[in-house]
Amino acid sequence: MSLTLIVVVLAICLALMIRAAKVRQVSLLKDLESRLVKLETQVKELPQKTKESIDGVMAYGWFDEGWPGPVKGDELTPFENPDLGSSADEYTAQIHIAEYNAMNSPRDRIKFIKRLCEAKRTAFAPGLEWSSLDARLLDIVYSDESPFVRAWAAAHLASSGAQKKDYEAALQSDPSPIVRAALRSNPNHNQLPWQYGGTVVPEDVNSCFCQLSQLERLGLMRNPELSEKFVLMLLRDSSESLGLSQKEHVEVLTAAAQNPELILSSRNTGRDSWIGRHGDCFGATHEFAEMWDVCLERWMDSDVSRVAYLFFELVQTTPKKKLEVYNALLGGQHEKASVMRSAVINSCDPQLDSAILRAAWSDPDQWCRKYAAARVGKFSKLVGVEEATP
């Protein structure tokens, strides 16, 4: 190859490299410009968003739109402005009542109370919470003409205890069934059928549960403090002893299985030992493993199988218990066995439950194998299976 040809080739390569560098540079500049424009837009919108967030909440006369402009000059250590929403005097109470009464939409009235609650929670004065809302405003909220508003208040506001007035008696006799049911979903309700944070379930809980309407029972299953012991009792007891039809029993249990706090609790404490808030170490919560046992024993028939499916898929337990249940379903002849195995597989984590996923990799049902592949994903080496789809 001649020297001239080599020079030409090098020149071409250099030109291509320069062109590629310019293309990358232009692309980078465009990306930076785009981000700068986006940032400028967000900065411009910030005052408006701040105004919207406090509009209708800060009952502070001239200063309803927030704190005035910044101080002229530099401050070596800038002062924090007082939170205007912390004011709790008669002017504030009356303007809040007037604004609430001026709202035609039930949804707007709920949003207004939510914003008031948030303002109270973030106020600078220590101890100020939504419970410090003016009692006259609470009277109006709890007697609102809309069942939707009253149900929201029954589910979210403290209706007794620290309040100056106890609203629970009125809520329990509210003419709207959904309001009475919503009260059962409130963790502050003083007649929940479990005690001491759900660690104790009284012996007479069945009779209390029987007295509730089905709508109230379903509201209770949505309570964020729903007790694992109470759910286990509902799984174990017969429909007759609970005063339920089979259909009602299934509805209650499927609602319980989908309770977000119950699911999170099983993920945090049901799979392995865990550390409590004071540094104490506890073993895996055994109630979750027992739920799986009861589901396998009692809730597999076709007309009630949705209960077992949801508990297997959503409620976590130890890898040992999962493998035990999976093998029992694999060896059984139940018509819903493959469907239940798919629920067990869908509950598996590639790291914690690798033994189950390895077993499911060769499951006789093709859908179970597909679910196993989906759960393994890119962690085939971690699980110890071939990368190819089973």
Buried (B, 14 or more C-beta within 10 A) or exposed (E): EEEEEEEEEEEEEEEEEEEEEEEEEEEEEEEEEEEEEEEEEEEEEEEEEEEEBBEBBBBBEEEBBBBEEEEEEEEEEEEEEEBBBBBBEEEBBBBBBEBBEEBEEBEEBBEBBBBBBBBBEEBEEEEBEBBBBBEEBBEBBBEBEBBBBBBBBBBBBBBBEEBEEEBBEBBBEBEBBBBBBBBBBBEBBEEBBBEEEBEEBEEEBBEEBEEBEBBBBBBBBBBEBBBBBBBBBBBBBEBEEBBBEEEBBBBBBBBBBBBEEBBEBBBEBBBEEBEEEEEEEEEBBBBBBBBBBBBBEBBBEEEBBBBBBBBBBBBBBBBEBBBBBBBBBBEBEBEBBBBBBBBBBBBBBBEBBBBBBBBBBEBEBEEBBBBBBEBBEEBBEEBEBEEEEB
